[in-house]
Amino acid sequence: MKFASKRLFLNIVLGLLFGQGLLAQASLRGFVFDATTDDPLIGASVVVDGTTDGTVTDFDGAFEVRAKSAFPLTLNISYIGYEEKQVVVEQAGQELRIKLSEAVITTEVVEVRGQRISDKQKSSPLTVESLDVLAIKETAASSFYDGLGNLKGVDLTAASLGFKVINTRGFNSTSPVRSLQLIDGVDNQAPGLNFSLGNFLGAPELDVRKVDIIQGASSSFYGPNAFNGVISMETKNPFYTEGFSAQVKYGERNLLNPEIRWADSFKNKDGQKTVAYKFTLSYLQADDWEAENYQAVDGSQTPTGNPGGWDAVNIYGDEYDIFGDFTQNTTNSFNDAAGLLTVHRPGYRELDLVDYDTRNIKALGSVYIRTNPKLAEDSPELILGMSYGNGTTVYQGDNRYSLRNISFYQPRIEFRKRDDFFIRAYMSKEDAGDSYDPYFTALRLQERGQTDGSYYNRYKKWWEDNGIANMMVEMGYPEAGIIFDPETGQVVIDFDREEAAQWLADNADFMNEAHEMARDFVNAPTNDFSGRFEPGTPEFDQAFNQIRTAYNNEEGGTRFYDKSALYHVHGEKRFNPEFGEIILGANARLYTPDTRGTVFYDTAGIQITNFEYGVYAGLNKVFSDGKWRTNVTARMDKNENFDYVFSPAASVVWKPRPNHYLRLSFSSGVRNPTLADQYLSLDVGPAILAGNLAGADSVITLSSFQDYLSGFLQRSLLDYYDIDPIRPERVRTVEGGYRATLWNKLFVDAGYYFNVYTDFIGFNIAIQAEFEDETSFIPDDVQVFRFASNAESQVTTQGFSLGLNYYFADYYSITGNYSYNAIVSQEDDPIIPAFNTPEHKFNIGISGRNIRMGKLKNFGFNLNYKWIEGFLFEGSPQFTGFIPSYDLLDGQINYFFPKVNTTVKLGATNILNNQVFQTYGGPRIGRLAYISFLYEWKKK
């Protein structure tokens, strides 16, 4: 019985994986277009007459139907707002290019056929959110990239107007190293940074055909670094989108964004298309949002309004310094230094140090060659392409950085055949241009004026010389007395601290005036000191320009040199034996960082390279007439500095009835340490940010060193430890979900995931201190380091999302989505990267397209409301704080003028002009209203 049971079980498993249908099937392929505009119709229904065999068209308007009927057969094609059409197909392999005409009469019965949600998306084993070419046109956001933030489960963070970050499922960061961004399969990360700068160096809107956001661990499918998700953009193929298009947007904050695109093709003597080409140009300029948060950094030891100054979020150089803390010695509370408390240097505002004139230029060009033109769209294609981007914006990482004239170019060559094979190779090269670190610039400016030690000593001396403490006593400030404590037998100081605190509060004007006079004295130039360089003066401009244009290594400046590059090759082949579809692929990548010691330790003749490669294989199986879809994938990756890592995945999708899909998957993610995690050597003033290939021995914990300083320099208080070398981090994910179309009107997409993370890569702040010998109590040299490190604790997270799309009255839809993300484990490990994600958020929207009301037609609208729950955003020590809950209302209305092929759109993001923070340390984001004109001429 046991043997029979095992055999039965084995037969069931083999049947699920390799079973075949008993009926012979013919594959019918074709395209569906709008008869007037020649646009592909996405989501059009294609059904074999008299059967239930059918599908809907994808983002190209393409379809494939497996029909069991004998030829000739009839296809029924339908789409909301268009006349139904029947097409007779005489034989398999017949080229089908079907055009639908708009319906004259609006029907009362609505079916969800034009829902723009393809079968491929509904049957995906992963959580996939998409923005197609129509949704891009209709988004209320000022750009398609901003519009991605309204999708289910997607977090969009604006660090500046020119730099937006997309993340999914937590552990958000303004340096999005855990997400992979692809354009036509090409990784568009900046090679030296190892992450994408949002869409700053990405694809122009006119050339984007669709964007898919694959949420969660996807390394098995997309390789290393597809850790929390993949943003996959696909541009338009010039063979299908010939013609001229132009768009210009103008709006608030001096927004100006013109774009043009041209695509054309050539035919051979037989009338077959052989070569197509396209080019796209885009320019953006705007006044960036200004970071003006002058409140004290959350958790700061000195509160906002302290007379001696405080550490403001967007003022740099005013950070807490132990030598300016006159509360450390109790005698300072009542001697000649009374009232000083904690003193901060004034620092410099970000707006005095940063170029807020956002500018961005993108240029893309490609040539597509069909190597077998008679096969038309089934022909293999050779693609030669080049993309270039350049611009100026503000980027936020550990500090806020001014990216000035940064450029990026990427040549690409690819040979491919749709659903068969591809091999692509590309190079990515960046040039940091005139980019620099404003935070470090503020420190350099202050150093030129006078050292920190001199500043605080002179400040205290002025306070004492001018008898401020005596004035305070005369005004009622409590005096200290010395008394004998008989219980302890010691002499103690008698001082009423509560009375002193109340006096300081009651005499705030006096204290503010005294500290202001002390600052004026210390900041004034003398024979020995340059004093403070005041913004707006020639002296400031000269010092500022010298510092930001000199490199930050041996030149004493803050400018970066970065001409890093990466070289990548990737090939994949699909096989279709009787038992299923097999996918085999491999890729290799070489990094060649070149920073001349301004970012990495590639100085003094040291050259750094980093090589990695990966291989993968997958098996897809569709059986039981499409009711079951299974997938098994295995991938292995190797970086030259780390061991082999494996990322398996498996999934099953069940279609119990038409338009109902249940999915269950296991996936995994791997993230190799970035170049920064391995080779970084960047002095940012208070600390050196360091890579960690070799580990660190006998370093001191930050907390014990603080105890040592405040504990009369007792070396016994120092706590030494070792840091292990950096290693890859991993995640394992179990995910389930349900997608369905209900009552021919409502599309539902719900999903749940559970993640288990190990070896999280974060940062370990440690101190190296060199003492002359065992008896020394003052170190000869002290340096603070921030080492890239792995967390020892395991972390678990979970989340749930629900999306609803309701279609009604032919032209309208109501959408809503809710997302929940949370950490399950409660580990208090400082190395674990911050979650930085709201626990709850939702979107509600209503839209209409191609609306007809009597004689009025061809207009549409979109209104979206978003609510984000408050959460703690943990970046660097300077940029860690709470983001309050906020809501945003976006909207647009558009009208199409068919005679001139032009669409006019009037819209605004954050219509109510709520001033909101999306990242701690970033600017308040307000309203951005705009008007756009889109002209499209399609070549017939």
N, C-alpha and C positions, 0 to 999 in steps of 0.2 A: 504493500500500500504506500509506503514511504517513497519507494522507487517510482511508482506510478504518479504520485503527486508531484514529485520533482520533475518527472518527464512532462506532465501536463503543464506545469508552471513554465518550463523551458520552452515548450511549444507556444505558449501564450506570448512570452517575451519576444521570441523570434518572429512571431506573427505580427506583433506590434511594430517591430523595427523593420522587418523586411517583407512583410506580406504584400501581395499585389492584388489589384482589382482583376476581376475575371473578364471584364468587357474591354474590348479594344476601344481606344479613345483617339480622337483627332484634335489637334491643337489649332485653334483659330486665333490669329493675332491681328491687331489693327489699331487705328487711332480714331478718336472722335473730336471734331472741331466745331466751333461756332461758324456758321455759314457766312456771317457778315464780317466779323473781325479776324477770323482764322485763329482765334485763341483756342488752346486745348481745353476741353471741358473735363474738369476734374470731378470724379464721382458720378459720371453718367452710368446709367444702368444698361447692361448688355445681357440679354437672356435669349437662349435658343427657344424658338417658338414651340409651344406644346410640351415643354419640359421645365424642370427646375434648375437646369444647368445654366449658370450665369456668373457674372462678376460685376464690378464697377471699375471705371477707368482710374488710372493712377495720376500722378502729378504731371505726366507728359500727355495726358489724354489717351494713354495706351491701355490696351486690355489684352487678356489672353483667356480664352474659354476652352475647356476640355469637353468636347461634345461626343456623346455616344450615339447620336442620331446618324442615319444614313444620309449621304448627299443626294440631291441638293437639299439644303436646309435654310431656314429663315431666322435671322436675328432681329429681335425687337430692341430698339435703342430708344431710351427716354431720359429726359432731364428736366428738372423743374424750370418752368418758364419757356420751354421749347416744345415744338411739335414732335410727337412721337414719329419714329420712322422704322420701316421694315426693310431689311436688306437681304436679298437672296444670295447665298453663297453656293457656288457650283462645286467647288472642290477645295481640299485642304491646301494650304500654302498660298491661297489667293490673297493679293495685297488689298487690304481694306482701309480706306481713308474715307470716313463717314462724316458728313457735315449736317448739323441740325439747324433749322431755322427757328427764330423766336416765335412763340405762340402769340396769336392775336387776342385771344380771350383767356382771361385768368380763370382757372378752375377753382372750385370751392374745396375739392378734396385734395389733401396734401399728402404726399409720400416722401419719405426721406431718401431721395435719390440724389439730389444735388448737395449732399451733406459735406462733400469734400473730405470724407474720411474713408480712405481706401480699405479694401479687404486686407491688403498687406499690412497696413498699420493696425487694424483691429486684431489680426492674427499674430502680431509680434509677441514673442515670449517676454520681452522687456517692456518697461514703461517708456513710451515714446510720445513726445509732444511735438506737433508740427505746425509750421507756419508756411503756407503755400503762397504762390504768386498773387492770388486774389486776396488772401488775408493780409499780405504785405501792403497792397494798395489800400486796404480798408482800415489798417491799424490807426488808432487815434494818437499813438505816440509820434514823436517828431522824427523817428527813424525806425526801420524794421527791427533793429537790434534792441531798442528800448521796448518795442512791442513784445519781445520774448518774455519780458517780466510779467506779463499778464497770463502766461500759460500755467497750467496746473503743476505745482511742485517746483517751480522755477524761482530762484532768488536773483534779483537784479540789484546790484549795488553800484551807486554812482559815487566814485571818488572825486570826479570832476566832470565837467560837461563833455570832455573829450575822452574820458577813460571810464568805461562801464565794465563791470565784472558779472559774469553769469555763473551760478553755482546751483547744485541740487543736493539735497539730503544731508545738509549740515557740514560743519567744519569749513564754513565759508572763510574766505580770505581775500584781501585786496591784491594778493599775489597768488592767482588761482592755479597753483601747481598741481592740484588734484583733479583738474578738468582738462580734457583734450579738445582743442578746436581745430576742425578740418575744413578746408575749402576744396571741393572736388577731390577729396581724399588726401590732400596735402596739408600737413601740419603747419600752421602759420604762427608758431611760437617764435618769440625773439630768442635766437640761439644762446645768447649770454644770460638771459633771464630764465629760460626754460619754461616760459608760459606766454600765453597770448595777451597782447595789450587790448583786450576787448575787440572791437571792430575798428580800432584806430588805424591799424595797418591791414584791414581785412578787405571784404568785397563791397563794391558800391551797390547801392540798393537797386539800381536799374538792371543790374545783371544777375540778381539773385532769383533763382527759380523756386527754391524751397529751403527751409531750415528744419532739420530734425534735431531734437534734444533727447538723447538716449540717457535716461536717468539710472544712476547706480553703477556698481562695479561692472566694467565691460572689457577688462583686459583680454579675456579669451577671444573677443571679437575684434578689438581695436588695438591691442598691444599695451605695453606699459604706459602708465600715467592716465589711462582711461579708468581712473580710480573712483571718482564720484560721479562721472558722467561724461558725455561727449556732445559737443555742439558741432553738428555736421551741416555745412552749407553746400549747396549745389548751385552752380551758375548755369546760365542758359546756353544750350547748344545752338550754335549759329545755323545749323542745318534746319532747325525747326523754328527759329525766331529771327527770321531775316527782316531787315528794315531799319528804320531810324527811330530812336526815341530820345526824348529830352525832358528833363525835369528841373525845376528850380523851386526852392523853398526859401521863403523870407519870413523872418519873425522877430520876436523880442530878443533882447540882448544882442542886437545887431547880427542875428543869424542870417547867413547867406550860404545856400548849399545848391549850386548848379551841378548837373550831371548830364552827360550825353553818352549814347551808345549807338553804334552802327554795326550791322551784321549783314553779310551777303554771301552768296555762293556762286560757283561756276559749274557749268554742265559740259559733258563731253558731247561728241557728235550724235550719240544715241539719246540725248536728252536726259541723261542720268547725272545727278549731282556728284561731283568728284571732290571739290575743295570748298570749304567754307571758312570764313574768318570773322572775327569780331574785335572791336576795341571799345573800351569804356574809360571815360575820364570823369573824375569827381573832385570837387573842391568844397571845403567847408571852412567857414570862419565864424567866430562868435566870441562874445565876451563871456569868459568862464565864470562859474559861480565862485565867489571869494570865500575862503575859509576864515571866518571872523568870530570864532568862539573864544572869548577872553575870560571864561570862567576857569576856576582852578581845575586841573586834571582830577578826575574821580580818584579818590583814595589819597590825594595829596596831603602831606603833613601840615601844609599851610593853607588856611581857608581863603576863599575869595574876599578881598577887602582888607587883608592884613596890611597895616601901614608900611611895613618893610618890603611889600611886594609879595607875589605868589607865582606859582608855576601855571601860567595860562596855557590852554590847549594849543592855540595857534600863535603863540609867541615862543620863539626859540632862543635859547641862551639864558632863560630865566629859571632854569631848573634848580631844584634843591641842591645845596652844597653844604656839606657838614661844617665847613669853615665859616659859613654864614649863619650857622645855627648857634646863637648866643644863649639858648636855653639849656645847652648840654651841661654847662657848669652852673650849679645852683647859685653860686655867689653872683653870677651875672644878673640875677633877679633883683638884687638890691644894692649893688655897688655902682660905680660910675657908668656902667654899661646898662643900667636898668632901662627898660623900655625898648631896647633894640629887638629883643625876641629873635625872630628869624628874618634875615635879610636876603633878598633875591636881587640879582642883577636885572636891569630893565629888559634885556633881550631885544629882539627885533620881530615885528609882526610879519606874518607870512606874506601879506600883500605888499610889503616893502622889499621882498626878496624874490618874488615869483613873477613870471610873465603869464598873465591871465588872458592874453590874446590867443585863444585857441585857433590853430590853423591846421588843415589836413589836406593833402593832395594824394589821390590814388589814381593809378593808371594801370590798366590791364589790357593785354592783347593776346589773342590765340589764333592759331591756324589748325583746322581739322581736315584731315585727308582720309577719304574712303579708299582703302586699298583694293576693294572689289565693288565698284559702284553699282553693278547690276543687282546686288543684294539689297540695295537701298539701306534702310535703317538696320538691317542685319549684317551689314558689311563691317569688317574690322576697321578701326579708326586709328590713325596716327595723329597725336595732338602735340603741338609745340606751343608753349605759352610762356608768358613773362608777366609778373606783377611787380609793381613798385609803389611804395608809400613813403610819405615824408610829412613831418609836421611838428607842432609844438603843443604840449598840453601839460597837465599836472598829473603825476602818478603817485599813488600812495602805497608804500610798502612798510618797512620798519620806520622810515621817515617819510615825509612828503618830498617828492623829487620833481624838479623842473626839467621836463624833457623838451629840449630846444633843438629844432632842426634834426631830430632823429630820423633816420631813413632805413628802409628795409626793402630788399629786392629778392625775387624768387623766380629763377628760370625753372621750367618743367618740361619734361618729355614723357609721353605715355603712349603705349600701344595697347589697344583693348578691343574686345568684342563683347557686346552686351550679354550679360548672364553667362559668360563663357570664360574669359580670362582677361587679365591686365598685367602689364608690367610698367611701372612708372619710376622715374628717377627725378630728383629735384635737389636744388641747393637753396639754402636760406642764408642770407648775409645781412648783417645789421651794421649800422654806424651810429654811435651815440651822439654824434654831432657836437653841440655845445651844451649838453645836458650836465646838470650839477645838482648837488645836495644843498638845499636852502638851510636846513637845520645846522649842518656843519659849517656853512657859510656864516651863520650868526655867531657861532663859537669863534671862528677865525677873526671876524670883525672885532669881537670883544678882546681877543688876545692881542690884537694890534694896538688897541687903546691902552690896555694894561692887564696884567695877569690877575687871575681870580684872587690870589693871596694878597696882592697889593690892594685890590679893590676893597676887600673886607677889612683889612687892617686900617686903611685910610678912613673908611666909613666909621669904624669904632673910635678912631682917634678924634675925628671931628666931633663925634657925639660927646666924648669926654671933655675935649677942649672947650666946648661951648656950654658945658654944665647942664645939659638937658636933664640928667637924673636929678640934679639939685632943684631945678625948676619944678619937676614932677612932685618932689617931696613938699615943696612950698605950696603946691596946689592940692595937697592932701593925699598924695601917693603914700601908702603905708611904709614906714621905716622898719628895718630889720633890727632885732635885738639878739643878744647872746645870753643864753640861760643854761643853768646846770640841771641836768636830768638826774635826780637822785636814784631812780630805779636802775638806770644803765651806768651811772657814774661817768657820763660823758657830757661834754659841752656841745650844745646844739643851737642851731640858728632858729630864732623865733620869727616867722614871717607868715602873714595871713595872705595866702595865695588867692583865696576867693575874693577878698576885699580888693586885692591888686587887679584881678581880672575885671571886677566891676568898675574900678576907677578907669581902666584903659578903655572900656566900652563907653563910659560917660564922657570921656575926653578925647573922643576919636578925632575931632577936628585938630586939636593941638598935636596929637601924635602924627597925623597925616602930614601936617605942615612941617613938623620937625624932620620927618623922614624925607620929605621932598627937598628940604634944604640940604640935607646930608647927601642925597643923590646928586643934586646940582653941583655941589662942591666936588665930589669924587669924579663926576663925569666931565668936569671942565678940564680943558687942556692945560698942561703946565710945561715947565722946561724938561721934566723927566717923563711925562706921560702925554700921549696923544689925546687921551680922554675918549669920550664916546663920539662915534661918527653918527651924526644925526641924519636920518633919511631926508633926502631933498637937497642936501648941501653938496657942493663940489667935492669936499673931502670924502663924504660917504660914497658918492658915485665913483670916485677914483679908486678907493680901497675895495669897494664891492666888485667893480669890474676886474680889478687885478686878481682878486681871490677866485671868482667864479670862472675865469678863463684860464687859470693855471691848474694843471693836473694835481690830483689829490695824493700823489705819492711823494716824490722828493721835491716837488715844486712848491709845496705849501698851500696849494689851492684846494678846490672842491669839485673840479670838473672830472668827468669820467672819460676814459678812452676805451671804446669797446667796438672792435671790428670782428666780432666772433662770427663763426659760420657753422652750419651743419650740412652734411651730405647724406642723402637718404635714397635707398632703392627698395622697392617693394614689388613682389610678384604674387599672383594668385591664379589658380586654375580650378575650374569646376568640371567634374566628371558626372555623367548620368547613366550609370549601369542600371540594370533592372531593379535592384533592391533599394535604390534611393539616389540622392545627390551627395557626392563627396567633394569637399573643398580642401585644397592643399595650398599653403602659402608660406612665404618667408620674407623677412625684411632685414636690412642692416642699416646702421646709422653711425656716422663719425662726426663727433664734435671737435672743432678746432677753435677754442676760445683764444682771443687776442685782446688783452686789456692793459698790457704794459704795466702790470702791478697796481692799477687803479681800482680793480675789482677783485681779481684773483691773484695768486702768488706767482704769476708768470712774469717775473722780473729777473734781472741779473742773468740773462741768457736762458732762463728756464722756459721751456715750451711745453704746453699742456695739450694733450689729446685724450679723447675718451671714446671708446668704441663699444657698441652693443649690437646684438642681433637677436632674432627670434624666429621660430618656426611654429606652425600650427596646422591642425587638421580638424575637419568637422564633417559630420554626417547628418544630413537632413532627410527626413522620411515623411512623406504624406501618404496616408492610406485610408481605407474605408471611405472611398469616394470623397476625400477631403475633410472628413470629420476629425481626424487625428493628424497632428503635426508634431514630430519629435525632432530634437536636435541634441547632438553630443559634440562638444568641442574640447580640444586639449591644446594647450600652448606652452611652449618653453622659451624663456628669455635668458640671455646672458649678457651682463655688463662686465667689462674687463676687470673691474675692481671688486666684483661681488660674485657670490656663488650663483649657480643655476636657480632660477625660480620658475614655478609652474602655476598656471592659472586655468584650471578646468572649468567647464560649464555644461549644464544639461537642462533641457526644458521639454515640456509637453504642453500642447495647446489642443483643447477639445472643443469641437463645434457641435453641440448636441442638436441644434436646429439652426436654420438659416439666420444669420446676423446675431448669433449668440456665441461668445467665445469665453471659455474658462482657461486660465493659464497658470502654470506652476513652474518655477525655474530655480535653479541653483547657479550662481555665478560667482566669480572671484576677480579680485583686482590686485595688481602689483604696482608699486611705485618705486622705481629706482631713485636713490638720492640724486638731486639735481647737481648741476655743476657747482652751484653755490654751496650745497651741503657737503660737497667733496673738497672744493678748492678755494673757497672764499677767503679773502684776507683784506678786510675793509675797515679802516679806522674811521669811526663816525664820531669821535670825540670822547664821550664818556666810556666807550668800550670798543674793542676790536671784534668785528663779526668774523668768525673763523669756521672754515670747513673742518671736517673731522674724519679723514681717511685713516689716520694712525692712532686716534684716541688721545687722551691727555692724562698724565700721571701727576699725582700729588698736587692737585689744585684745591683751593679753599672755598668752602661754601660762602655765599654772599652774606647769609644771616650771621654766621659765626664771625666773619670779618667785621661786621657792624658791631657785634658784641665786643670784639677786641678793641675797636676804636673808642667805644664809650666805657670800656671797663679798664681804663688806665693801662692800656697796651699790654695786657697779660697774654702771652703767647699760648698759655694753656687753654684759652678759650677758642683757639683756631681749630676748625674741624676739616681735616684733609680727606680727600677721596679721589678715586680714579674714574675716568669717563671712557666707556668702551667705544671702539670705532663705529662709525655710522654703518647701518645695514638697511636693505630695502624694507618697506612697510607693506602689509598685506591686509586684505579684507575678504571676508566670505559673506555672501548674501543669499538669503532665501526669500523668494518673492512670489506672491500669488495675486491673481486679479481676475476681473470679469468685465467684459465689454459686450454691449448689446444695443440693438435698435429695437425700441419698444413702441408698439402701436403705430408704427410707421411715422412717428413724429419725434421721438425722444431717443437720443444717444446717451448711453451711460458708460462711464469708464471708472472703475474703482480698483484700487490696488493697495496691498500691504507689503511691507518689507521688514526684514530683521537683519541687521549687520553685526558682524563680529570682527573687530579690528585688532591686529597685533603689530608690535614694533612701530608704533606711531613715530613719525619723525617730527620732532619739535626742537626746542632750544634749551640749553643748559647754561645758566649764567654762573661763571666761576671766576676766581681770582688767583693769579699767580703772583706770589710775593717772594722776593729773594732777600734772605737775611745773611749778614756777614758770617756769623757763627752761632752756636747754640745759645750763647749768652746774650746775643743782641735782641733788643725788644723793639727796635725801629727798623723796618725793612729798607734796603737800599733801593729797591725798585718794586713798584706795584703796578699791575696791569689787569684791568677787567676784560674778560673774554666772554663772548656768547658763542658757545660751540653748538653746532648741529648735533642732535642726539636722539636716541630712540627711547621711548617710554618703556618701562618694564611692565606696566599694567596692561591688561586686556580691556578693551572698551566695547560695549554693546550699545547699539542704537536701534530705534524702530520708528516707523512712520506709516501714515495712512493718507490716501488722497482719494477724492471723489470729484469727478467732473460730469456735468450735465449740459447737454446741448438740446434745446427744444426748438423745433422748426414749425412755423405756423404761417397761415395766410400767404403762402407762396414765396414771400419776399423777406420774411422776418425770422429772427432767431433770438432766443434768450439763452445765455450761457451763464454757468456758475461753476466755481470750483473751490474746493476746500483742501488744505494741506495741514497735516500734523507731523511734526518731527521732534524727537526728544531723545536724550541720552538715558538709557536704562541703567547702566552701571553707575555707581557713585564713587568713582576713584578720584582721590585728591592728589593727582600726580601733576606737578607743575610743568612737566615736559609735554603732556598731552595737549595738542593744539586746541585752541578755543573752538567751541561749537559755532558761535557767532550766527545763530539761526533762530528766527522766531518759532515758538512752539506751535502757534496757530496763525493762520492767515487765510484770506479768501478773496475771491474776485466775483463780481456780479456784472454782467453786461447785457446790453440789448443792441441789436444791429439790424440793418436792412440793406439789401443791395438790389440794384436794377428795379427799383420801386416804380410802379405805375399807379397813378391816381388820376383818372380821367385823361385829359390831354397832357398832364404833367407826367413825365417818365424819365428814366435814366438817372435817378438820383439815389443816394444811399446815405447812411449815417452809422455811427458806432459810438456808444457811450459805455464806459467801463468804470466801475467803482472798485477800489482795492483797499483792504484793511490789513495792516501788519501789526502784530502784537509786539510790545516792547521786549528787548532782549539785551543781554550783556555782549558788547563787542570787545574782544580782546585782541589787540594788535601788538604793537610794541609798548614798552612802559609809558611812553608819551601818549599813545593812542589806545588806551584801554578805558572804557567807560560804558555807561548805559545808554542805549538808544530807546527813547520813549516810543510808545505806540503811536502810529500815525495812519492816516488814510489819504488816498489820492483819488481824484475824479478826472478822468481823461475823456475827451470827446472830439468827434469830427463829423462834418457833413460834407458830402461831395456831390458833384453834378457832372455828368458826361455829355459833352457836345459832340454828337456823332459826325456832323458835317466837317468838323475840323479835327477830329480824332483827339480831343483834348479833355482831360478831366481836371476840374478845379476842386481843391479840397481846402477847407478851412477848419483848423483844429487847434487843440491846446492840451498839453499835459499839465496835471495839477491845476485844473481850472480855478479852484477856490484859492489858489496861491498859499496853501499851507506851507510854511517854512519848516522843512523836515530834514533831519539828519538821517542818512542811509548808512553811513559809516562813522565811527567815532574818530574825530580828527579831520573829517571832511567838511565841506561847506554845507550850509543850509540850502536845500533844493527848493526853488519856488516854481512859479508858473512859467511855461514856455509856450506862448501862442504863436501860430505860424499860418501862412497860406502857401499852398503849393500849386503849381501848374505842371501837368504831365501830358506831353504830346507823344503819341505813338502812331507811327506809320508802318504798317506791315506790308512787306513785299508779297505780292500775289504770285 
